[in-house]
Amino acid sequence: MNKVCFLFVFAAFILVGILALNVIAHPPFPDYVEHHVSIVLSPNYIDATVRFTFHQKEALAVRRRIDENHDKTLTTDEYEAFLGRIANQHEWLTLQVNDEPLNMVVLYDPAFDEFGNDQVNQTMFVCEFSFFSQTPPIDNVNTLRIDDSFMPQTPAVCVLSATAISGAPLRDATASGAMSGPLPLRIASPDVGSASRVFTLALTKDHFAGEKP
């Protein structure tokens, strides 16, 4: 390889690296809050874990809300107080089986990741909430509706993933065929209403099969 060719390859390698870093530095939905709802079905309980990821502008906004004393530095007490209020006032997450609401209870304390930055700025912020409900009586034909109304005026990218301990495949009630991983990405913004934050699964007794202690 001659010197000119080597320099060309080296320059191309550097360019690819710069582009990759640019993609990492700029998330695909910087003005949206990512909502990921994970559902686990078992004979006794229905578990729901909700993870929110805030980027750039929305990360700055949520960090400002956490900073109660306005000193621009976030403390563990401030994180826990802010997240505790969200967890304890969790009407923003509703689950219904056959249109009957489930009584969701906090399962674990909220978790968060400030990515090593305790300042009020645009650094990404992630928080996670865990809830559960007792499994209600299940008939042969059922639906589970999951409605996520957290921060309804903020644009959201919403994804649902769901599994059954029994191993029975789950199906989106609005589509044909079994689920394979998370449902297709849905984007909700204030000007299109809340429909994109609602997921409905088709359920049968097979999804709750197993021994009840």
C-alpha positions as CSV (number, residue, x, y, z in Angstrom):
1,M,0.0,0.0,0.0
2,N,1.5,3.4,-1.0
3,K,1.6,6.4,1.2
4,V,-1.3,8.2,-0.6
5,C,-3.6,5.1,-0.3
6,F,-2.7,4.7,3.4
7,L,-3.5,8.3,4.2
8,F,-6.8,7.9,2.4
9,V,-7.8,4.8,4.4
10,F,-6.7,6.5,7.6
11,A,-8.8,9.6,6.9
12,A,-11.8,7.4,6.1
13,F,-11.3,5.5,9.4
14,I,-11.2,8.8,11.3
15,L,-14.4,10.0,9.5
16,V,-16.3,6.9,10.4
17,G,-15.2,7.3,14.1
18,I,-16.4,10.9,14.2
19,L,-19.8,9.9,12.7
20,A,-20.2,7.1,15.2
21,L,-19.5,9.5,18.1
22,N,-21.9,11.9,16.7
23,V,-24.7,9.3,16.6
24,I,-23.9,8.3,20.2
25,A,-23.8,12.0,21.3
26,H,-27.2,12.7,19.7
27,P,-30.0,10.3,20.6
28,P,-32.6,9.6,17.8
29,F,-35.4,11.4,19.8
30,P,-33.7,14.2,21.7
31,D,-36.9,16.1,22.4
32,Y,-38.9,13.0,23.6
33,V,-39.0,11.1,26.8
34,E,-38.6,7.4,26.2
35,H,-41.2,5.2,28.0
36,H,-40.5,1.5,28.3
37,V,-43.1,-0.6,30.0
38,S,-42.3,-4.2,30.8
39,I,-45.0,-6.6,31.9
40,V,-44.5,-10.1,33.5
41,L,-47.5,-12.4,33.9
42,S,-47.5,-15.2,36.4
43,P,-50.2,-17.3,38.1
44,N,-50.2,-15.1,41.2
45,Y,-49.0,-11.7,40.1
46,I,-48.8,-9.2,37.3
47,D,-45.6,-7.2,37.5
48,A,-45.1,-3.8,35.7
49,T,-41.8,-2.1,35.4
50,V,-41.6,1.4,33.8
51,R,-38.4,3.0,32.8
52,F,-38.2,6.7,31.6
53,T,-35.2,8.0,29.8
54,F,-34.8,11.8,29.5
55,H,-32.5,13.3,26.9
56,Q,-31.1,16.8,26.5
57,K,-34.0,19.4,26.9
58,E,-36.2,17.0,28.9
59,A,-33.2,15.9,31.0
60,L,-32.6,19.6,31.9
61,A,-36.3,20.1,32.7
62,V,-36.5,17.1,35.0
63,R,-33.2,17.9,36.7
64,R,-34.6,21.4,37.5
65,R,-37.7,19.8,39.0
66,I,-35.5,17.6,41.2
67,D,-33.4,20.5,42.4
68,E,-35.7,21.6,45.2
69,N,-33.4,24.2,46.8
70,H,-32.2,25.6,43.4
71,D,-28.5,25.3,44.2
72,K,-27.8,23.6,40.8
73,T,-26.5,20.4,42.6
74,L,-28.7,17.4,43.0
75,T,-28.5,15.3,46.2
76,T,-29.6,11.8,47.0
77,D,-32.4,13.2,49.2
78,E,-33.7,15.3,46.3
79,Y,-33.7,12.3,43.9
80,E,-35.5,10.1,46.4
81,A,-38.1,12.7,47.3
82,F,-38.9,13.5,43.7
83,L,-39.1,9.8,42.6
84,G,-41.0,8.8,45.7
85,R,-43.7,11.3,44.9
86,I,-44.0,9.9,41.4
87,A,-44.1,6.3,42.7
88,N,-46.7,7.0,45.4
89,Q,-49.0,8.9,43.1
90,H,-48.9,6.4,40.3
91,E,-52.3,7.0,38.7
92,W,-50.4,7.7,35.5
93,L,-50.1,3.9,35.0
94,T,-53.3,1.9,34.8
95,L,-53.7,-1.8,34.0
96,Q,-57.1,-3.3,33.3
97,V,-58.2,-6.9,32.7
98,N,-61.4,-7.0,30.7
99,D,-61.9,-3.3,31.5
100,E,-61.6,-3.9,35.3
101,P,-58.8,-1.8,36.8
102,L,-56.1,-3.7,38.8
103,N,-54.9,-2.4,42.1
104,M,-51.3,-1.6,41.4
105,V,-48.9,-1.5,44.4
106,V,-45.3,-0.3,44.6
107,L,-43.0,-3.3,44.5
108,Y,-39.5,-1.8,44.8
109,D,-38.2,1.6,45.6
110,P,-37.6,3.7,42.5
111,A,-34.2,3.4,40.9
112,F,-32.3,6.1,39.0
113,D,-29.1,6.7,37.0
114,E,-27.8,10.3,36.7
115,F,-24.8,9.0,34.7
116,G,-22.3,10.4,37.2
117,N,-23.5,14.0,36.9
118,D,-25.3,15.6,39.8
119,Q,-25.7,19.0,38.2
120,V,-28.7,20.7,36.6
121,N,-27.8,20.3,32.9
122,Q,-28.7,18.3,29.8
123,T,-27.0,15.0,30.9
124,M,-29.2,12.0,30.3
125,F,-31.3,10.9,33.2
126,V,-33.0,7.5,33.7
127,C,-35.5,6.5,36.4
128,E,-37.4,3.2,36.9
129,F,-40.5,2.3,38.8
130,S,-41.8,-1.2,39.8
131,F,-45.4,-2.2,40.6
132,F,-47.4,-5.3,40.9
133,S,-51.0,-6.5,41.3
134,Q,-52.5,-9.8,42.2
135,T,-53.7,-11.8,39.2
136,P,-57.5,-11.6,38.9
137,P,-59.7,-14.4,37.8
138,I,-59.0,-15.2,34.2
139,D,-61.5,-16.5,31.6
140,N,-60.8,-18.1,28.3
141,V,-60.8,-14.8,26.5
142,N,-59.3,-11.7,28.1
143,T,-57.6,-8.5,27.4
144,L,-55.0,-6.6,29.3
145,R,-54.9,-2.9,28.7
146,I,-51.9,-0.8,29.7
147,D,-52.3,2.9,29.8
148,D,-49.3,5.1,30.4
149,S,-50.2,8.8,30.9
150,F,-47.0,10.0,32.6
151,M,-46.2,13.6,31.6
152,P,-49.0,13.7,29.1
153,Q,-48.0,17.1,27.6
154,T,-44.4,15.9,26.9
155,P,-43.7,14.1,23.6
156,A,-43.0,10.4,24.2
157,V,-41.5,7.4,22.5
158,C,-43.4,4.4,24.0
159,V,-42.4,0.8,23.9
160,L,-44.1,-2.2,25.6
161,S,-42.4,-5.6,26.2
162,A,-44.3,-8.4,27.9
163,T,-43.7,-12.0,28.9
164,A,-45.6,-14.8,30.6
165,I,-43.8,-17.1,33.1
166,S,-45.7,-20.0,31.5
167,G,-43.9,-19.4,28.2
168,A,-47.1,-19.0,26.3
169,P,-46.7,-16.5,23.4
170,L,-48.3,-13.1,23.8
171,R,-50.2,-11.2,21.2
172,D,-51.0,-7.6,20.6
173,A,-54.8,-7.5,20.6
174,T,-54.8,-4.9,17.8
175,A,-52.6,-7.0,15.5
176,S,-52.4,-10.6,14.3
177,G,-49.6,-13.0,15.3
178,A,-47.6,-13.5,18.4
179,M,-45.2,-10.8,19.9
180,S,-41.5,-11.2,19.2
181,G,-39.7,-8.9,21.6
182,P,-41.1,-5.3,22.2
183,L,-44.1,-4.2,20.3
184,P,-43.4,-1.8,17.4
185,L,-42.2,1.6,18.4
186,R,-45.0,4.1,19.0
187,I,-44.5,7.9,19.2
188,A,-47.0,10.0,21.2
189,S,-47.0,13.8,21.1
190,P,-49.5,16.3,22.6
191,D,-51.1,17.0,19.2
192,V,-52.1,13.4,18.5
193,G,-53.8,12.5,21.8
194,S,-53.0,9.7,24.2
195,A,-53.9,6.7,22.0
196,S,-50.3,5.9,21.3
197,R,-49.6,5.4,25.0
198,V,-52.2,2.6,25.2
199,F,-51.3,-1.0,24.6
200,T,-53.8,-3.9,24.7
201,L,-52.7,-7.6,24.9
202,A,-54.9,-10.6,24.2
203,L,-54.7,-13.1,27.1
204,T,-55.9,-16.7,27.8
205,K,-55.6,-19.0,30.8
206,D,-52.4,-20.4,29.3
207,H,-50.6,-17.2,30.1
208,F,-51.2,-17.8,33.8
209,A,-50.6,-21.5,33.9
210,G,-48.6,-23.0,36.7
211,E,-48.7,-23.9,40.4
212,K,-50.2,-21.3,42.8
213,P,-48.4,-21.6,46.2
